[in-house]
Amino acid sequence: MSVYSGPRDRVSRHQTAQRFLAVLLSGALILSVQIFSRIDFFDKHVNFAAGYLNGTFSGKTATVDFLDVGQGSATLICFPDGKTLLVDTGPKSSRDTLIGYLDARGVSTLDCLVVTHQHGDHADNVEAVLDHVDVRDVVVPDAPEREMLDPKRYQKMNANIKAAGLVIRRPVQGEMLLAGEDYSVTVLSDDQQNYPALNDYSIVLKVVIGKVSFLLMADAEKTTESQLLAEGIALDCDFLQVGHHGNKNGETEAFLEAVTPLVSVISVGKNTFGQPYSSVIGRLKDAGSSVYRTDFGGTITVITDGESSRIECSVI
């Protein structure tokens, strides 16, 4: 046995202990960063809610739920007078989640169902909704089948709507889909043109509740943004639902200058498209907007009486 075996063993054990301690400290540091990152998100949520969104209500309230349906979109709005609007239905994988949200809100009747366009992550649960609740009105854009990834799915959706005894209505720019005392839902987009892609046919909606406004962009990107800007349509809003899950071809600087959103909501889940793009988030923050994401906070709910508002979301 070498005369150096004893000291070498002690050095080896000492080095091993040092390495173990370093790994342990590194893991603790990573964990603390993650924890403080979530605390920071929560603090921003609380401070923002305590500031502009003070949550002090003087009358009946409306709820706007940007539902957590994974990689897709579904937005449920319950107005103060009891009328309801569902904008998109999410992907097929979110069927039970969507139906659960409708039940949780006590929704047995939808006054209007808007399918913003025919992509599956927005439209795959139309049949499930028709089976589960009473739908009074359905609005779907008149996009050409050549732009659709799966025309047969679109044909089946149309057949299901007609089988429910409903007539599919096409959106008309400037039309109010719903209106009541101190609120309105207006179509801003125009699908009467030939666009290069199905996303450009997305129905863009502006929802106004008292003095509080929401702009829902569906999957519209810069082609639609440019059109809306050129037409001089009033785009300013308090809450922006970011177009196409935060894809890179939307939320241009010119568009955000017109919109000036206080809060931006990105409906997004795990995906391989890189959504939401960091460049989009950067532009939103540069525009002074607080950014909320359904993949971080789950369902994001805005409660408003038309004067004050409050945001509720979970931190995961």
C-alpha positions in Angstrom: 0.0 0.0 0.0 1.3 3.4 -0.8 2.3 5.6 2.1 0.2 8.4 0.5 -3.0 6.4 0.5 -4.3 7.8 3.8 -3.9 11.5 3.0 -5.1 11.0 -0.6 -8.3 9.3 0.8 -8.9 12.2 3.2 -8.3 14.7 0.3 -10.7 12.7 -1.9 -13.4 12.6 0.8 -12.9 16.4 1.5 -13.1 17.2 -2.3 -16.3 15.0 -2.5 -17.8 16.8 0.4 -17.0 20.2 -1.2 -18.5 19.1 -4.5 -21.6 17.8 -2.7 -22.0 21.1 -0.8 -21.5 23.1 -4.0 -24.2 21.1 -5.8 -26.5 21.5 -2.8 -26.0 25.3 -2.7 -26.4 25.5 -6.4 -29.7 23.6 -6.2 -30.9 25.8 -3.3 -30.0 28.9 -5.3 -32.0 27.8 -8.3 -34.9 26.9 -6.1 -34.8 30.3 -4.4 -34.7 32.1 -7.8 -37.7 30.1 -8.9 -39.5 30.9 -5.6 -38.7 34.6 -5.7 -39.6 34.7 -9.4 -43.1 33.4 -8.5 -43.3 35.8 -5.5 -42.4 38.7 -7.8 -45.2 37.6 -10.2 -47.6 37.5 -7.2 -46.5 40.8 -5.8 -47.0 42.5 -9.2 -50.5 41.0 -9.3 -51.3 42.2 -5.8 -49.9 45.6 -6.2 -51.6 46.1 -9.6 -54.9 44.9 -8.1 -54.5 47.3 -5.2 -53.7 50.2 -7.6 -55.6 50.8 -10.8 -57.6 47.6 -10.3 -58.8 48.5 -6.8 -61.8 46.1 -6.9 -64.2 48.4 -5.2 -67.5 47.9 -6.9 -70.6 50.1 -6.7 -73.0 48.0 -8.7 -73.5 44.8 -10.6 -70.4 43.3 -12.1 -69.3 41.5 -15.3 -66.8 38.7 -15.4 -64.4 38.1 -18.3 -62.6 34.7 -18.1 -59.6 34.2 -20.3 -59.8 30.4 -19.9 -56.8 28.2 -19.4 -57.4 25.7 -22.3 -53.8 25.0 -23.0 -52.5 25.9 -26.4 -55.6 27.6 -27.7 -58.2 30.2 -26.8 -61.6 30.4 -25.2 -63.0 33.5 -23.5 -66.2 33.5 -21.5 -67.9 36.8 -20.7 -70.9 37.1 -18.3 -72.5 40.5 -18.5 -74.2 42.3 -15.5 -77.7 41.6 -16.9 -77.1 37.9 -17.2 -76.3 37.7 -20.9 -73.4 35.5 -21.9 -70.8 35.4 -24.7 -68.3 32.6 -25.5 -65.5 33.6 -27.9 -63.9 30.4 -29.2 -63.9 26.9 -27.6 -60.3 25.8 -27.3 -58.7 22.6 -28.6 -60.3 19.1 -28.2 -58.0 18.3 -25.3 -59.6 21.0 -23.3 -63.2 19.8 -23.7 -63.8 18.8 -20.1 -62.0 21.9 -18.8 -64.2 24.2 -20.9 -67.5 22.4 -19.9 -66.3 22.7 -16.3 -65.9 26.4 -16.6 -69.3 26.8 -18.1 -70.8 24.8 -15.2 -68.8 26.7 -12.6 -70.2 30.0 -13.9 -73.7 28.6 -14.0 -74.0 29.0 -17.7 -76.9 27.1 -19.2 -77.5 29.5 -22.0 -75.1 31.3 -24.3 -76.6 34.3 -25.9 -73.8 34.3 -28.5 -71.1 31.9 -29.5 -68.3 33.4 -31.7 -65.9 31.1 -33.5 -63.3 33.6 -34.5 -61.8 31.3 -37.2 -61.8 27.6 -38.0 -58.4 26.5 -36.6 -58.8 23.6 -34.1 -57.2 25.3 -31.2 -60.1 27.8 -31.3 -62.9 25.7 -32.7 -62.6 22.1 -31.7 -65.2 22.1 -29.0 -68.1 23.7 -30.8 -70.1 20.4 -30.8 -69.5 19.9 -27.1 -70.7 23.3 -26.3 -73.9 22.9 -28.4 -74.5 19.6 -26.7 -74.1 21.0 -23.2 -75.8 24.4 -23.2 -78.5 26.2 -25.1 -76.9 28.4 -27.8 -79.0 31.2 -29.2 -76.7 32.7 -31.8 -73.5 31.5 -33.6 -71.1 33.8 -35.6 -68.4 32.3 -37.8 -66.3 34.1 -40.5 -66.9 33.2 -44.1 -63.3 32.0 -44.9 -62.5 30.0 -48.0 -62.0 26.3 -47.5 -58.8 26.4 -49.4 -57.2 28.2 -46.4 -58.3 25.5 -43.9 -56.0 22.8 -42.7 -58.9 20.4 -42.4 -61.9 21.3 -44.5 -63.8 18.2 -43.4 -63.6 19.3 -39.8 -65.0 22.7 -40.8 -67.9 21.0 -42.7 -68.6 18.9 -39.7 -68.7 21.9 -37.4 -71.2 23.6 -39.8 -73.3 20.5 -39.9 -73.4 20.3 -36.0 -74.4 24.0 -35.8 -77.3 23.5 -38.3 -78.3 20.2 -36.6 -78.8 22.3 -33.4 -81.4 24.4 -35.3 -79.1 27.4 -35.7 -78.3 29.6 -38.6 -74.6 30.5 -39.0 -74.2 34.2 -39.1 -71.3 35.9 -40.8 -69.7 38.9 -39.0 -70.4 42.4 -40.4 -67.9 45.1 -39.6 -69.4 47.6 -37.1 -72.2 45.2 -36.1 -73.1 44.9 -32.4 -73.4 41.3 -31.5 -74.7 42.0 -28.0 -75.7 45.1 -26.3 -77.3 46.1 -23.0 -77.4 48.8 -20.4 -73.9 50.3 -20.5 -72.2 47.5 -22.5 -71.7 46.4 -26.1 -69.8 43.8 -28.2 -68.8 45.1 -31.6 -67.2 43.5 -34.6 -64.1 45.5 -35.7 -62.7 43.2 -38.4 -63.8 42.8 -42.0 -63.6 39.4 -43.6 -65.0 40.5 -47.0 -61.6 40.5 -48.6 -59.2 37.9 -49.8 -56.5 37.3 -47.2 -53.4 35.2 -47.6 -54.1 33.0 -44.5 -56.9 31.8 -42.4 -55.7 33.7 -39.3 -56.4 37.0 -41.2 -60.1 36.1 -41.3 -60.2 36.1 -37.5 -63.1 38.0 -36.0 -61.8 40.9 -33.9 -64.1 42.1 -31.2 -64.2 45.2 -28.9 -66.1 44.7 -25.7 -67.0 47.8 -23.7 -68.5 47.6 -20.2 -69.1 51.0 -18.8 -65.7 52.8 -19.0 -63.8 49.5 -19.2 -62.8 48.1 -22.6 -61.5 44.9 -24.0 -59.9 44.2 -27.4 -60.0 40.5 -28.4 -57.7 39.9 -31.4 -58.1 36.1 -31.9 -55.3 35.0 -34.2 -55.2 38.3 -36.1 -51.7 39.6 -36.9 -50.1 42.6 -38.7 -52.2 42.2 -41.8 -55.4 42.8 -39.8 -53.7 45.3 -37.5 -52.6 47.4 -40.5 -56.1 47.3 -42.0 -57.7 48.4 -38.7 -55.3 51.2 -38.4 -55.8 52.3 -42.0 -59.5 52.4 -41.5 -59.2 54.7 -38.4 -61.0 52.3 -36.1 -60.8 53.2 -32.4 -58.6 50.5 -31.0 -57.7 51.9 -27.6 -58.6 49.6 -24.7 -57.8 48.8 -21.1 -57.4 45.0 -21.7 -55.9 43.5 -24.8 -56.1 39.8 -25.6 -52.9 39.4 -27.6 -53.3 38.1 -31.2 -52.2 34.6 -32.2 -50.9 33.6 -28.7 -48.1 36.2 -28.9 -46.8 35.1 -32.3 -44.0 37.3 -33.7 -46.0 38.7 -36.6 -48.4 40.7 -34.4 -48.5 43.5 -31.8 -46.5 45.9 -34.0 -45.3 49.2 -32.4 -47.8 51.2 -34.5 -50.7 49.0 -33.4 -49.7 49.2 -29.7 -49.5 53.0 -30.0 -53.1 53.0 -31.0 -54.3 50.4 -28.5 -52.3 51.6 -25.4 -53.4 48.6 -23.3 -53.0 48.8 -19.5 -53.1 45.0 -19.3 -52.3 42.4 -22.0 -53.4 38.8 -21.7 -51.8 36.0 -23.7 -53.9 32.8 -24.1 -51.2 30.2 -24.6 -50.1 26.7 -23.5 -47.1 24.4 -24.1 -46.3 24.6 -27.8 -43.5 24.1 -30.4 -44.1 27.4 -32.1 -42.1 29.6 -29.7 -45.2 31.4 -28.6 -45.3 33.9 -27.0 -42.3 35.5 -28.6 -40.0 37.4 -26.3 -40.0 40.3 -28.9 -43.8 40.6 -28.5 -43.6 40.6 -24.7 -40.9 43.2 -25.0 -43.1 45.4 -27.2 -46.0 45.0 -24.8 -43.9 46.0 -21.8 -42.4 48.9 -23.7 -45.9 50.1 -24.4 -46.5 50.2 -20.6 -48.7 47.1 -20.4 -48.7 44.5 -17.7 -48.5 41.1 -19.2 -50.5 38.1 -18.0 -50.2 34.5 -19.4 -52.6 31.6 -19.0 -49.6 29.2 -19.1 -48.2 30.9 -16.0 -51.3 32.1 -14.1 -54.0 29.7 -15.2 -57.4 31.2 -16.1 -57.2 34.9 -15.8 -60.4 36.6 -14.7 -61.3 40.3 -14.9 -64.2 41.4 -12.7 -65.6 44.9 -13.5 -68.5 47.1 -12.7 -67.6 49.4 -15.6 -65.7 51.7 -13.3 -63.3 49.6 -11.3 -61.8 46.2 -12.1 -60.0 43.4 -10.4 -57.8 40.7 -11.8 -57.9 37.2 -10.4 -55.5 34.4 -11.4 -53.6 31.6 -9.8 -49.9 31.5 -9.4 -48.3 28.1 -10.3 
